Amino acid sequence: MKPEEKSASDVEEAKSQPSLAKSIGERVRAYRARRGIARKNLSAQSGISERYLAQIETGKANISIELLQRLAQAMVVPLHGLLPALGQQALPNSLSDLLHRLSSSQLEEAYQLLARHFAPPRTCQSGIALIGIRFGGKTTLGELLASELSLPFIRLSQVIEAQGGMKVGEVLELGGQRTYRRLERQALEHVNEQHPLSVLEVGGGLVTEPETFQKLLSSFYTVWLKASPDELMRRLMAEGDMRPLEGNNLKIAKEDLTRILTERDADYRQADHILETTGRTVEECFLELVSVSRPVMAPFPAMTTEVNRTVS
């Protein structure tokens, strides 16, 4: 038995503190989802077996501080972020009562109002950045927009690969999340300096790095290309890209996509504009994207691009 795997005494001790173990497990799983890290990759980076990671995430393991620290380092999150916020201050009763009376649409409106009111001040934005999960349409729409505005289209992943001297997958495999996030931040700084007037496509997980994301928000007008899990799965299958599928399990893949979107939702919503792409053609999405970009990048040339494909 590996040192991190459960013994009978571990099981009994974990049972005595089920709420704490479950809370820690939920936080580990949430951070893994936000980062978009497969359990297999987290196992390799942390040195903790996949089996034990599954036990941790389901609240069935009595994890030690040492192992928790290894997980935090592998995911590049603070250790305290994986611990439950004991004694956290509750919302005032009046505010809690008000929120409970609101409908889903009203809660969404309230969130947007609060986010805009308390958003940090931004410097002058010069380019357009497209954010969101893979298969959201960033490449398709980004290339069209760049052509329409006569601007360079830049994929941040390609800048990372050029600066790191290897493919993104190799960076993550050899250097882990910490190295990748450092190169990602440096790549964004490079684009800010060399190509401030550009259409930029960034990786879906960039929003999970607060410092890097704030740099993006302060330098670019950001658009979240949003899509439902069902739509993303349809596009994934159409492209034949099985990378997100662990064991080719479609159900698990959809659950993972849903969890990632849920965990990143608050981050993505900090974008200047949310463009829903579900069930829409490229032409419909492109026209909306140009319409919101025009005030930022005006004057634009006349729209002549012909598109009628489906976003992919």
Contacts in CASP RR format, 6 or more apart in sequence:
PFRMAT RR
TARGET T0000
AUTHOR 0000-0000-0000
METHOD contacts of the structure
MODEL  1
MKPEEKSASDVEEAKSQPSLAKSIGERVRAYRARRGIARKNLSAQSGISE
RYLAQIETGKANISIELLQRLAQAMVVPLHGLLPALGQQALPNSLSDLLH
RLSSSQLEEAYQLLARHFAPPRTCQSGIALIGIRFGGKTTLGELLASELS
LPFIRLSQVIEAQGGMKVGEVLELGGQRTYRRLERQALEHVNEQHPLSVL
EVGGGLVTEPETFQKLLSSFYTVWLKASPDELMRRLMAEGDMRPLEGNNL
KIAKEDLTRILTERDADYRQADHILETTGRTVEECFLELVSVSRPVMAPF
PAMTTEVNRTVS
1 7 0 8 1.000
2 49 0 8 1.000
2 52 0 8 1.000
4 48 0 8 1.000
4 49 0 8 1.000
4 52 0 8 1.000
4 67 0 8 1.000
5 49 0 8 1.000
5 51 0 8 1.000
5 52 0 8 1.000
6 14 0 8 1.000
6 52 0 8 1.000
6 55 0 8 1.000
6 60 0 8 1.000
6 61 0 8 1.000
6 62 0 8 1.000
10 61 0 8 1.000
10 62 0 8 1.000
11 60 0 8 1.000
11 62 0 8 1.000
13 62 0 8 1.000
14 21 0 8 1.000
14 59 0 8 1.000
14 60 0 8 1.000
14 61 0 8 1.000
14 62 0 8 1.000
17 62 0 8 1.000
18 59 0 8 1.000
20 84 0 8 1.000
21 59 0 8 1.000
21 60 0 8 1.000
21 61 0 8 1.000
21 62 0 8 1.000
21 63 0 8 1.000
22 58 0 8 1.000
22 59 0 8 1.000
23 84 0 8 1.000
24 56 0 8 1.000
24 59 0 8 1.000
24 63 0 8 1.000
24 68 0 8 1.000
24 82 0 8 1.000
24 83 0 8 1.000
24 84 0 8 1.000
25 56 0 8 1.000
25 57 0 8 1.000
25 58 0 8 1.000
25 59 0 8 1.000
26 57 0 8 1.000
26 59 0 8 1.000
27 81 0 8 1.000
27 82 0 8 1.000
27 83 0 8 1.000
27 84 0 8 1.000
28 53 0 8 1.000
28 56 0 8 1.000
28 57 0 8 1.000
28 71 0 8 1.000
28 82 0 8 1.000
29 57 0 8 1.000
29 259 0 8 1.000
30 259 0 8 1.000
30 263 0 8 1.000
31 75 0 8 1.000
31 77 0 8 1.000
31 81 0 8 1.000
31 82 0 8 1.000
31 263 0 8 1.000
32 39 0 8 1.000
32 42 0 8 1.000
32 57 0 8 1.000
32 75 0 8 1.000
33 256 0 8 1.000
33 259 0 8 1.000
33 260 0 8 1.000
33 262 0 8 1.000
33 263 0 8 1.000
33 264 0 8 1.000
34 205 0 8 1.000
34 208 0 8 1.000
34 260 0 8 1.000
34 263 0 8 1.000
34 264 0 8 1.000
34 267 0 8 1.000
35 75 0 8 1.000
35 76 0 8 1.000
35 177 0 8 1.000
35 205 0 8 1.000
35 208 0 8 1.000
36 205 0 8 1.000
36 260 0 8 1.000
37 45 0 8 1.000
37 75 0 8 1.000
37 177 0 8 1.000
38 246 0 8 1.000
39 50 0 8 1.000
39 53 0 8 1.000
39 54 0 8 1.000
39 246 0 8 1.000
40 50 0 8 1.000
40 246 0 8 1.000
41 172 0 8 1.000
41 173 0 8 1.000
42 48 0 8 1.000
42 53 0 8 1.000
42 71 0 8 1.000
42 74 0 8 1.000
42 75 0 8 1.000
43 49 0 8 1.000
43 50 0 8 1.000
43 53 0 8 1.000
44 173 0 8 1.000
45 74 0 8 1.000
45 176 0 8 1.000
45 177 0 8 1.000
46 53 0 8 1.000
46 67 0 8 1.000
46 70 0 8 1.000
46 71 0 8 1.000
46 73 0 8 1.000
46 74 0 8 1.000
47 70 0 8 1.000
48 56 0 8 1.000
48 67 0 8 1.000
48 70 0 8 1.000
48 71 0 8 1.000
52 61 0 8 1.000
55 61 0 8 1.000
56 63 0 8 1.000
56 71 0 8 1.000
65 79 0 8 1.000
68 79 0 8 1.000
68 82 0 8 1.000
68 83 0 8 1.000
69 79 0 8 1.000
71 82 0 8 1.000
72 78 0 8 1.000
72 79 0 8 1.000
72 81 0 8 1.000
72 82 0 8 1.000
73 178 0 8 1.000
74 176 0 8 1.000
74 177 0 8 1.000
75 177 0 8 1.000
76 177 0 8 1.000
76 178 0 8 1.000
76 181 0 8 1.000
90 96 0 8 1.000
91 99 0 8 1.000
99 107 0 8 1.000
99 110 0 8 1.000
102 110 0 8 1.000
111 269 0 8 1.000
112 269 0 8 1.000
115 269 0 8 1.000
115 270 0 8 1.000
119 270 0 8 1.000
120 214 0 8 1.000
122 217 0 8 1.000
122 218 0 8 1.000
123 218 0 8 1.000
123 219 0 8 1.000
125 218 0 8 1.000
125 219 0 8 1.000
125 220 0 8 1.000
125 221 0 8 1.000
125 272 0 8 1.000
125 296 0 8 1.000
126 196 0 8 1.000
126 197 0 8 1.000
126 219 0 8 1.000
126 220 0 8 1.000
127 151 0 8 1.000
127 196 0 8 1.000
127 197 0 8 1.000
127 198 0 8 1.000
127 199 0 8 1.000
127 200 0 8 1.000
127 219 0 8 1.000
127 220 0 8 1.000
127 221 0 8 1.000
127 296 0 8 1.000
127 297 0 8 1.000
128 145 0 8 1.000
128 149 0 8 1.000
128 151 0 8 1.000
128 198 0 8 1.000
128 199 0 8 1.000
128 200 0 8 1.000
128 220 0 8 1.000
128 221 0 8 1.000
128 222 0 8 1.000
128 223 0 8 1.000
128 293 0 8 1.000
128 296 0 8 1.000
128 297 0 8 1.000
129 199 0 8 1.000
129 200 0 8 1.000
129 201 0 8 1.000
129 202 0 8 1.000
129 216 0 8 1.000
129 219 0 8 1.000
129 220 0 8 1.000
129 221 0 8 1.000
129 222 0 8 1.000
129 223 0 8 1.000
130 137 0 8 1.000
130 138 0 8 1.000
130 141 0 8 1.000
130 142 0 8 1.000
130 199 0 8 1.000
130 200 0 8 1.000
130 201 0 8 1.000
130 202 0 8 1.000
130 222 0 8 1.000
130 223 0 8 1.000
130 225 0 8 1.000
131 138 0 8 1.000
131 202 0 8 1.000
131 203 0 8 1.000
131 204 0 8 1.000
131 206 0 8 1.000
131 207 0 8 1.000
131 216 0 8 1.000
131 222 0 8 1.000
131 223 0 8 1.000
131 224 0 8 1.000
131 225 0 8 1.000
131 268 0 8 1.000
131 271 0 8 1.000
132 138 0 8 1.000
132 203 0 8 1.000
132 204 0 8 1.000
132 207 0 8 1.000
132 224 0 8 1.000
132 225 0 8 1.000
132 226 0 8 1.000
132 264 0 8 1.000
132 268 0 8 1.000
133 204 0 8 1.000
133 227 0 8 1.000
133 232 0 8 1.000
133 257 0 8 1.000
133 260 0 8 1.000
133 261 0 8 1.000
133 264 0 8 1.000
134 203 0 8 1.000
134 204 0 8 1.000
134 232 0 8 1.000
134 244 0 8 1.000
135 227 0 8 1.000
135 232 0 8 1.000
135 235 0 8 1.000
135 236 0 8 1.000
135 239 0 8 1.000
135 241 0 8 1.000
135 312 0 8 1.000
136 225 0 8 1.000
136 226 0 8 1.000
136 227 0 8 1.000
136 232 0 8 1.000
136 235 0 8 1.000
136 277 0 8 1.000
136 311 0 8 1.000
137 225 0 8 1.000
137 227 0 8 1.000
137 277 0 8 1.000
137 285 0 8 1.000
137 311 0 8 1.000
137 312 0 8 1.000
138 201 0 8 1.000
138 203 0 8 1.000
138 225 0 8 1.000
139 155 0 8 1.000
139 201 0 8 1.000
140 282 0 8 1.000
140 309 0 8 1.000
140 311 0 8 1.000
140 312 0 8 1.000
141 225 0 8 1.000
141 282 0 8 1.000
141 285 0 8 1.000
141 286 0 8 1.000
141 289 0 8 1.000
141 311 0 8 1.000
142 153 0 8 1.000
142 199 0 8 1.000
142 201 0 8 1.000
142 289 0 8 1.000
143 153 0 8 1.000
144 282 0 8 1.000
144 286 0 8 1.000
144 305 0 8 1.000
144 307 0 8 1.000
145 151 0 8 1.000
145 153 0 8 1.000
145 199 0 8 1.000
145 286 0 8 1.000
145 289 0 8 1.000
145 290 0 8 1.000
145 293 0 8 1.000
146 152 0 8 1.000
146 153 0 8 1.000
146 198 0 8 1.000
146 199 0 8 1.000
147 153 0 8 1.000
147 305 0 8 1.000
148 286 0 8 1.000
148 290 0 8 1.000
148 300 0 8 1.000
148 301 0 8 1.000
148 303 0 8 1.000
148 305 0 8 1.000
149 199 0 8 1.000
149 293 0 8 1.000
149 297 0 8 1.000
149 300 0 8 1.000
149 301 0 8 1.000
150 301 0 8 1.000
151 197 0 8 1.000
151 198 0 8 1.000
151 199 0 8 1.000
151 297 0 8 1.000
152 195 0 8 1.000
152 198 0 8 1.000
152 199 0 8 1.000
153 198 0 8 1.000
153 199 0 8 1.000
153 201 0 8 1.000
154 191 0 8 1.000
154 195 0 8 1.000
154 198 0 8 1.000
154 199 0 8 1.000
154 200 0 8 1.000
154 201 0 8 1.000
155 200 0 8 1.000
155 201 0 8 1.000
156 184 0 8 1.000
156 187 0 8 1.000
156 188 0 8 1.000
156 191 0 8 1.000
156 200 0 8 1.000
156 201 0 8 1.000
156 202 0 8 1.000
156 203 0 8 1.000
156 206 0 8 1.000
157 168 0 8 1.000
157 201 0 8 1.000
157 203 0 8 1.000
159 187 0 8 1.000
159 190 0 8 1.000
159 191 0 8 1.000
160 168 0 8 1.000
160 171 0 8 1.000
160 180 0 8 1.000
160 183 0 8 1.000
160 184 0 8 1.000
160 187 0 8 1.000
161 167 0 8 1.000
161 168 0 8 1.000
161 171 0 8 1.000
163 183 0 8 1.000
163 186 0 8 1.000
163 187 0 8 1.000
163 190 0 8 1.000
164 171 0 8 1.000
164 183 0 8 1.000
166 174 0 8 1.000
168 180 0 8 1.000
171 179 0 8 1.000
171 180 0 8 1.000
171 183 0 8 1.000
172 179 0 8 1.000
172 180 0 8 1.000
181 209 0 8 1.000
181 212 0 8 1.000
184 206 0 8 1.000
184 209 0 8 1.000
184 212 0 8 1.000
185 209 0 8 1.000
185 211 0 8 1.000
185 212 0 8 1.000
185 215 0 8 1.000
188 202 0 8 1.000
188 206 0 8 1.000
188 212 0 8 1.000
188 215 0 8 1.000
188 216 0 8 1.000
188 219 0 8 1.000
189 215 0 8 1.000
191 198 0 8 1.000
191 200 0 8 1.000
192 215 0 8 1.000
192 219 0 8 1.000
196 219 0 8 1.000
197 297 0 8 1.000
200 220 0 8 1.000
202 216 0 8 1.000
204 264 0 8 1.000
205 264 0 8 1.000
206 212 0 8 1.000
206 213 0 8 1.000
206 216 0 8 1.000
207 213 0 8 1.000
207 264 0 8 1.000
207 267 0 8 1.000
207 268 0 8 1.000
207 270 0 8 1.000
208 264 0 8 1.000
208 267 0 8 1.000
213 267 0 8 1.000
213 270 0 8 1.000
216 222 0 8 1.000
217 270 0 8 1.000
221 272 0 8 1.000
221 273 0 8 1.000
221 293 0 8 1.000
221 296 0 8 1.000
222 270 0 8 1.000
222 271 0 8 1.000
222 272 0 8 1.000
222 273 0 8 1.000
223 271 0 8 1.000
223 272 0 8 1.000
223 273 0 8 1.000
223 274 0 8 1.000
223 275 0 8 1.000
223 289 0 8 1.000
223 292 0 8 1.000
223 293 0 8 1.000
224 268 0 8 1.000
224 269 0 8 1.000
224 271 0 8 1.000
224 273 0 8 1.000
224 274 0 8 1.000
224 275 0 8 1.000
225 275 0 8 1.000
225 277 0 8 1.000
225 285 0 8 1.000
226 268 0 8 1.000
226 274 0 8 1.000
226 275 0 8 1.000
226 276 0 8 1.000
226 277 0 8 1.000
226 278 0 8 1.000
227 235 0 8 1.000
227 276 0 8 1.000
227 277 0 8 1.000
227 278 0 8 1.000
227 311 0 8 1.000
228 278 0 8 1.000
229 254 0 8 1.000
229 257 0 8 1.000
229 258 0 8 1.000
229 261 0 8 1.000
230 254 0 8 1.000
230 278 0 8 1.000
231 277 0 8 1.000
231 278 0 8 1.000
231 279 0 8 1.000
232 257 0 8 1.000
233 250 0 8 1.000
233 253 0 8 1.000
233 254 0 8 1.000
233 257 0 8 1.000
235 311 0 8 1.000
235 312 0 8 1.000
236 244 0 8 1.000
236 253 0 8 1.000
238 312 0 8 1.000
239 312 0 8 1.000
242 248 0 8 1.000
244 253 0 8 1.000
244 256 0 8 1.000
244 257 0 8 1.000
245 252 0 8 1.000
245 253 0 8 1.000
246 252 0 8 1.000
246 253 0 8 1.000
246 256 0 8 1.000
268 274 0 8 1.000
272 292 0 8 1.000
273 292 0 8 1.000
275 285 0 8 1.000
275 288 0 8 1.000
275 289 0 8 1.000
275 292 0 8 1.000
277 285 0 8 1.000
277 311 0 8 1.000
279 310 0 8 1.000
280 311 0 8 1.000
281 307 0 8 1.000
281 308 0 8 1.000
281 309 0 8 1.000
281 310 0 8 1.000
281 311 0 8 1.000
282 307 0 8 1.000
282 308 0 8 1.000
282 309 0 8 1.000
282 310 0 8 1.000
282 311 0 8 1.000
283 307 0 8 1.000
283 308 0 8 1.000
283 309 0 8 1.000
285 311 0 8 1.000
286 305 0 8 1.000
286 307 0 8 1.000
287 303 0 8 1.000
290 300 0 8 1.000
290 303 0 8 1.000
293 300 0 8 1.000
294 300 0 8 1.000
END
